[in-house]
Amino acid sequence: MSKVLITGIGIISALGPSARENHTALRKGICGISLPDYLHSRYAEIFPAGEIKITTETLKSRLNITDNSVTRTTVLAAHAFEEALDDAGLSREQLTSPNTALIGATTVGGMCLTDELYRDANDKGMNSPFLDSYDCSSVFLYLHKRYKMNGLANTVNTACSSSANAIMYGARLIRLGMVTKAIVGGADSLSKFTINGFNALHILSPEICRPFDSNRQGLNLGEGAAFLVLEKEEDARNKKVYAEVKGYCNTSDAFHSTSLSDDGEGPYAAMMGALVSGQLQASDINLINAHGTATENNDEVETRAMRRVFGEPPVFTSTKSNIGHTLGASGAIEAVYSVFNIINQEVYPSLHFTDIDKNIGLSPATTYGKLPIKHVMSNSFGFGGNCTSLIFSES
């Protein structure tokens, strides 16, 4: 069975609008979380967020998008998508081939324009231009049409594990011989819809989040997009290769609509399944990019599950301390960060951690450092107990 290799990456986050800027910021331990400037919400002056400090209009201008109904989520996706295409050097013929799939993920989608659609719904005039954008799949249907793609296209929405599942789906399509290339990733933007929802759950922090710390108060939301170009090994000869998608597994503990079971059965099963899929032992993993949301439930459960899998876990970090929780985009963004770990043989600090929680008994890496890294595990755990672990390896 062919290896699945990563030949291109593209990203935009609160750390910057390119892979280079994100990597530089991670190395320097920069935090992109602050009070939002562009989010229109009564909570914008209360809850910090990982906001991209570029207006939607500026991003549209850069991409030559003139349609007012195109949402910020879609614009972020298009920005990262173009960088990934350029980075992989895909030709127009390869991009439009029926053998190239587009697998995207989002949770917000066009719901960031709920207010605009609502106003139009109360207008007795023409149908709203925002109606077509409101559908969750509209983001990736737009990309599919904009770039004249002809291959399989699909949208995954499994909450916070969405883009991790998109990566897994694309890798499986290649391994099964259904496509030769898959462009996989996710995008989400800050919106009143999500900030109101997470505030209702009482898990938003009024301060910058501090994953795994005893004084953590909850998560910060973020926005961003990331894409990876996946190709089967035979088609990647003589090309730049970042890493291999070595293992993956998706499980569901079906415990609760918004929390994980106390024993961490879903995360445990996902991590074990990814090891089996990648034909690896727990001792092979050098670094874990933890889900690490800084909520009481997630951090305790994730570390409990890591202990079940690893005994004494390897080095782990949470890059959500840099950019916040980007929801459906987080799995893809953290996949790009995992690629950075491998190709540069380095660990990025988990920010704002000061005190070990006695219920956790573990601390993440808090300083930048060099480390021999062959295999990185990246965890993404979503609502409903939808848990996914991915393993990225040296190619």
C-alpha positions in Angstrom: 0.0 0.0 0.0 1.4 3.4 -1.0 2.6 5.9 1.6 0.7 9.1 1.9 3.1 12.1 1.8 2.6 15.8 2.5 3.9 17.9 -0.4 2.4 21.3 0.3 1.1 23.3 3.2 -0.8 26.6 3.6 -2.0 28.4 6.7 -3.4 31.6 8.1 -3.9 32.1 11.8 -3.6 34.7 14.5 0.2 34.2 14.2 0.2 35.3 10.6 -1.0 34.8 7.1 1.6 32.3 5.9 3.5 29.2 6.9 6.7 31.1 7.3 5.2 33.7 9.7 3.5 31.0 11.7 6.7 29.0 12.1 8.7 32.1 13.1 6.0 33.0 15.7 6.0 29.5 17.2 9.8 29.5 17.6 9.7 32.9 19.4 6.8 31.8 21.7 4.5 34.6 20.4 0.9 34.6 21.5 -1.7 35.8 19.0 -4.5 36.0 21.5 -6.0 39.4 22.4 -9.3 41.2 22.7 -10.8 41.2 19.2 -10.8 44.3 16.9 -13.1 43.2 14.2 -15.6 40.8 15.9 -18.9 42.6 16.5 -20.2 41.2 19.7 -21.1 42.4 23.2 -18.5 39.9 24.4 -15.6 41.3 22.3 -14.4 43.4 25.2 -14.7 40.6 27.7 -13.2 37.4 26.1 -9.8 37.3 24.4 -9.6 35.5 21.1 -7.1 34.4 18.5 -8.3 36.9 15.9 -6.5 37.4 12.5 -5.7 41.1 12.4 -6.6 41.5 8.8 -10.0 42.7 7.7 -12.2 40.5 5.5 -12.2 43.3 2.8 -8.4 43.3 2.7 -8.2 39.6 2.3 -10.9 39.6 -0.4 -8.9 42.3 -2.3 -5.7 40.2 -2.2 -7.7 37.2 -3.6 -9.7 39.3 -6.1 -13.0 38.2 -4.5 -15.7 40.7 -5.3 -18.8 38.8 -4.2 -20.2 40.4 -1.0 -21.9 37.1 0.0 -18.6 35.3 0.3 -18.0 34.8 4.1 -14.9 35.4 6.1 -14.7 31.6 6.7 -14.5 31.1 2.9 -12.0 33.9 2.4 -9.7 32.4 5.1 -10.0 29.0 3.4 -9.1 30.4 0.0 -6.1 32.2 1.4 -4.6 29.1 2.9 -5.7 26.9 0.0 -3.7 29.1 -2.5 -0.6 28.9 -0.4 -0.8 25.1 -0.2 -1.3 24.9 -4.0 1.7 27.1 -4.7 3.8 25.3 -2.1 3.1 21.9 -3.7 3.6 23.3 -7.2 0.4 21.7 -8.5 -0.2 22.4 -12.1 -3.6 23.4 -13.4 -3.9 20.0 -15.0 -3.2 18.2 -11.7 -5.6 20.5 -9.8 -8.5 20.0 -12.2 -7.9 16.2 -12.6 -10.7 13.9 -11.5 -8.0 12.1 -9.4 -7.5 15.1 -7.1 -10.0 15.3 -4.2 -10.9 18.3 -2.0 -11.8 17.3 1.5 -12.6 20.3 3.7 -13.9 20.9 7.2 -15.6 23.6 9.1 -18.0 24.1 12.0 -18.9 27.8 11.5 -19.1 27.8 7.7 -21.4 30.7 6.6 -23.0 31.0 10.0 -20.6 33.9 10.6 -23.2 36.0 8.6 -26.2 34.9 10.6 -27.1 38.5 11.4 -27.0 39.5 7.7 -29.2 36.6 6.7 -31.6 37.3 9.6 -32.0 40.9 8.4 -32.7 39.8 4.9 -35.2 37.2 6.1 -37.3 40.1 7.6 -37.1 42.0 4.3 -40.0 41.4 1.9 -37.7 42.0 -1.1 -35.5 39.6 -3.0 -33.9 36.5 -1.6 -30.8 37.1 0.5 -27.4 36.7 -1.2 -26.2 35.2 2.0 -28.6 32.2 1.8 -26.3 30.1 -0.4 -23.3 30.9 1.8 -25.1 29.8 5.0 -24.8 26.1 4.1 -21.8 24.5 5.9 -20.5 23.0 2.6 -20.6 26.4 0.9 -17.0 27.1 1.8 -15.6 24.1 -0.1 -18.1 24.2 -2.9 -16.8 27.7 -3.5 -13.2 26.5 -3.6 -14.2 23.6 -5.9 -15.8 26.0 -8.3 -13.3 28.8 -8.1 -10.4 26.5 -9.0 -12.4 24.5 -11.5 -11.8 21.2 -9.8 -13.4 18.1 -11.1 -12.6 15.5 -8.5 -14.4 14.3 -5.4 -15.4 17.0 -2.9 -16.7 16.6 0.6 -17.2 18.6 3.7 -16.7 17.2 7.2 -18.4 18.6 10.3 -17.6 16.7 13.5 -17.0 19.8 15.7 -13.5 20.2 16.9 -12.2 17.1 15.2 -13.5 18.1 11.8 -10.3 18.9 9.9 -8.4 16.0 11.5 -11.1 13.8 10.1 -10.7 15.5 6.7 -7.0 14.6 6.7 -7.8 11.1 7.7 -10.4 10.8 5.0 -8.1 12.2 2.3 -5.3 9.8 3.3 -7.7 6.8 3.2 -8.9 7.8 -0.3 -5.3 7.7 -1.5 -4.4 4.5 0.3 -7.5 2.8 -1.2 -6.5 4.0 -4.7 -9.6 6.1 -5.2 -7.5 9.3 -5.9 -3.9 10.1 -6.4 -3.9 13.5 -4.6 -6.1 15.0 -1.9 -6.1 18.6 -0.7 -7.3 18.4 2.9 -7.9 21.0 5.6 -10.3 23.2 7.4 -11.4 26.8 8.1 -13.4 28.6 10.7 -13.8 32.3 11.5 -14.8 34.1 14.7 -18.5 34.8 14.9 -21.3 35.7 17.3 -22.8 32.3 16.7 -19.9 30.5 18.3 -18.9 33.0 21.0 -22.5 33.0 22.2 -22.7 29.2 22.1 -19.4 28.6 24.0 -20.3 31.4 26.5 -23.6 29.5 27.2 -21.4 26.5 28.1 -19.5 28.6 30.6 -16.1 27.5 29.2 -14.8 30.8 27.7 -11.9 32.3 29.7 -11.8 36.0 30.5 -8.0 35.8 30.4 -5.6 34.3 27.9 -5.9 30.5 28.1 -3.4 28.4 30.0 -3.7 24.7 29.0 -3.1 22.1 31.7 -2.4 24.8 34.3 -4.1 24.5 37.7 -5.4 28.1 37.4 -6.9 27.7 33.9 -10.3 29.3 33.5 -11.3 27.9 30.1 -10.6 28.3 26.4 -10.2 31.2 24.0 -11.8 30.9 20.6 -9.7 31.5 17.5 -10.0 31.7 13.7 -7.9 30.4 10.8 -7.5 28.0 8.0 -4.9 25.4 6.9 -4.5 23.0 4.0 -2.2 20.1 3.3 -1.6 18.6 -0.1 -1.4 14.8 0.2 0.0 12.6 -2.6 0.8 8.9 -2.9 4.4 8.1 -2.7 4.8 7.2 -6.4 3.6 10.6 -7.5 5.8 12.5 -5.1 9.1 11.3 -6.5 11.5 14.2 -7.1 9.3 16.5 -5.2 9.8 18.3 -1.8 8.2 16.1 0.9 7.5 17.4 4.4 6.3 14.3 6.2 4.2 11.2 5.9 0.6 10.7 7.2 1.6 7.6 9.1 -1.4 6.7 11.3 -4.9 7.8 12.1 -8.0 6.8 14.0 -11.4 8.2 14.8 -13.6 7.0 17.6 -16.6 8.1 19.6 -17.2 7.5 23.3 -20.8 8.7 22.9 -20.7 9.9 26.5 -22.1 13.4 26.4 -22.9 16.0 23.8 -20.2 18.5 25.0 -17.8 16.6 27.2 -15.6 13.5 27.3 -16.0 10.6 29.6 -14.1 10.8 32.9 -11.9 7.7 32.0 -11.1 9.1 28.6 -12.2 6.1 26.7 -12.7 8.0 23.4 -9.2 9.7 23.4 -7.6 6.5 24.6 -9.2 4.5 21.8 -8.2 7.1 19.2 -4.6 7.2 20.3 -4.3 3.4 20.4 -6.0 3.1 17.0 -3.7 5.6 15.4 -0.7 3.6 16.7 -2.1 0.4 15.3 -2.9 2.1 12.0 0.7 3.4 11.7 2.2 0.1 12.9 3.9 1.9 15.7 4.5 1.3 19.4 3.7 4.0 22.0 7.4 4.3 22.7 7.9 5.5 19.0 6.0 8.7 19.6 8.5 11.6 20.4 6.0 14.4 20.8 2.2 15.0 21.3 0.4 18.0 20.0 -2.3 17.8 22.6 -5.9 18.9 22.1 -5.2 21.0 25.1 -8.2 23.4 25.2 -7.6 24.6 28.8 -11.0 23.4 29.9 -11.2 21.4 33.1 -12.8 18.4 31.5 -10.5 18.2 28.4 -7.2 18.7 30.1 -7.8 16.1 32.9 -9.3 13.5 30.6 -6.7 13.9 27.9 -3.8 13.5 30.3 -5.6 10.5 31.9 -5.9 8.9 28.5 -2.3 9.7 27.6 -1.2 7.9 30.8 -3.2 4.9 29.8 -1.5 4.8 26.4 2.0 5.8 27.2 2.5 5.2 31.0 4.8 8.2 31.3 3.8 10.4 28.3 6.4 11.9 25.9 6.9 15.6 25.6 3.6 17.3 24.9 2.4 20.9 24.2 -0.8 22.8 23.3 -0.5 25.3 20.5 -3.9 26.5 21.4 -2.0 28.7 23.9 -0.7 30.6 20.8 -3.8 30.9 18.7 -6.9 29.9 20.6 -9.2 27.1 19.7 -10.0 27.4 16.0 -12.7 24.7 16.1 -13.1 23.0 12.7 -9.7 24.4 11.5 -7.7 23.2 14.6 -6.8 19.7 13.4 -5.4 21.0 10.1 -3.6 24.0 11.7 -2.0 21.7 14.3 -1.1 19.2 11.5 0.9 22.0 9.9 2.5 22.7 13.3 3.3 19.0 13.6 5.1 19.2 10.2 7.1 22.1 11.5 8.1 20.0 14.5 9.4 17.2 12.3 11.2 19.1 9.6 12.9 21.4 12.0 13.4 18.9 14.9 12.1 21.3 17.5 9.4 21.7 20.2 7.4 24.9 20.6 6.5 26.0 24.1 3.1 25.7 25.6 2.5 29.3 26.8 1.2 30.7 30.1 1.7 27.5 32.1 3.0 28.1 35.6 1.4 25.6 38.1 0.8 21.9 37.9 -2.7 20.8 38.5 -2.7 18.0 41.1 -5.5 16.3 39.3 -3.3 16.1 36.2 0.2 15.8 37.6 1.9 16.6 34.3 3.3 19.7 32.8 3.6 20.5 29.0 6.9 21.8 27.5 7.2 25.4 28.4 10.4 26.4 26.6 11.6 26.2 23.0 14.0 23.4 22.3 15.5 21.0 19.9 14.5 17.3 20.0 15.0 14.3 17.7 11.5 13.8 16.3 10.5 11.0 14.0 6.8 10.7 15.0 4.4 13.3 16.2 0.9 12.5 17.5 -1.7 15.2 17.1 -5.0 15.0 19.0 -8.3 16.5 18.1 -11.4 15.8 20.3 -14.8 17.1 19.4 -18.3 17.5 20.9 -20.3 14.3 21.1 -17.1 12.4 22.0 -15.8 12.4 18.4 -12.1 11.8 18.9 -9.3 11.7 16.3 -5.6 11.1 16.6 -3.2 11.5 13.7 0.4 10.5 13.5 2.9 12.4 11.3 6.3 10.9 10.6 9.6 11.6 8.9 9.3 10.7 5.2 
